[in-house]
Amino acid sequence: MPSDPVRALQWKLYRAAKQSRSRRFHALYDKVCRRDVLNRAWLEVARNGGGPGVDGVTIEAIETTTGVAGFLEQLQAELVEKRYRPLPVRRVSIPKRTGGQRHLGVPAVRDRVVQAATKMVLEPLYEADFTDVSFGFRPKRNAHQARERIRSGIWQGRRWVVDADIKGFFDNLDHDRLVGMLRQRISDRRVLDLIRSWLGAGVLTGDGLLHPQVGTPQGGVISPLLANVFLHHLDEVWQQQHRRLGELTRYADDLVICCGTRDRAEAAMATLQNLLAELGLELAEAKTRMVNLHNHGEGFDFLGYHFRMAPTKRDPRRRFAACWPSRSAVAAARDRIRELTPPSRIGRPTIVVVEDVNRFLKASRDGVPTSGTATPPSSSPNSTTSFSTGLRGSSPANTARGTGGEGWRTWPSRGRASGSTGWAEPSATRLRMPHGER
């Protein structure tokens, strides 16, 4: 049992949910209101940083004016007395590398803290149910583990790949269907009303206040958990009824299915379309395709990596499942480093610039995905070289044991004995790619 009170609470909730898959929890709101949970939520929000919401209040302003203690005391009182009302999120649009705009929603700091506290309480309940095919925004799971799962499937002969993308997932998430899925584990109406209030808080844009009836803004602290709860139905049905068609790997709303034959790949794509239709979703036709890795030079991109079969250095007649950062992932990393090291920062202390660059490299190392188009080899891929910009992954052995990633260091993963108390940190291995791809 962890000595930290918040970790101990999460452990108890996880154990209780793991022991009974049909249990619904009715006393959760009081745990969200606990001061130690709110303190931990504040630390998480402050560590992640971010800009202000529609009220213009920043993290720095809370620390220097009202004080963190007073801020949390007032927020706790609002929650306990049922006076808490979330503010609309502030829309921020960022350009996509493939064209168009990606709309993000920035909640107010106070709302981010309450969402983080709610996530701490709810996440253990659903982690007890989630399957091993999903890797996005989950404790002890990351993009590197998803990458190794795909490479392992390709190496085992599953070389017909369904590279799928869900069309506008966050914009088309049905609120009533989501709350119905949450009810499978939650019977506390106060928590469900809290989540509904975030879904219906509205989005403030340059044209005014919008109240979309579907979707959840990307950028909320609790949005990734809600997305995983919504798509858990897809994961579970696939594992129980359709896994013979191929091996599913999902990271948030991005997924691939590695199949053994073309017939199974075609059946997998049709099945996937039907399962998504049951959730009110559909595939993006322009971004969904079927890839035959048996063909020389054919591959696909997933989570900022490019996958294909490449000849070995010693014997070009033999091929292996190769994986290296995609062209856009490398370009994005270079662009970000240029942004962090402009000529205007020459006069600043070197340690400040180095810390900013290291923070970005650490995020890349820990598995923050960057999508993009692959760079074709500029020379023979018979030799390999290491990619040295900080994109590293866990070793295959540690990946197989479920280690690595950020999260509950003392929690057992799905399938391990409930009495297990943790694992060692994963060893970092360099990512290999064909020569000429640096």
Disulfide bonds with the S-S distance in Angstrom:
none
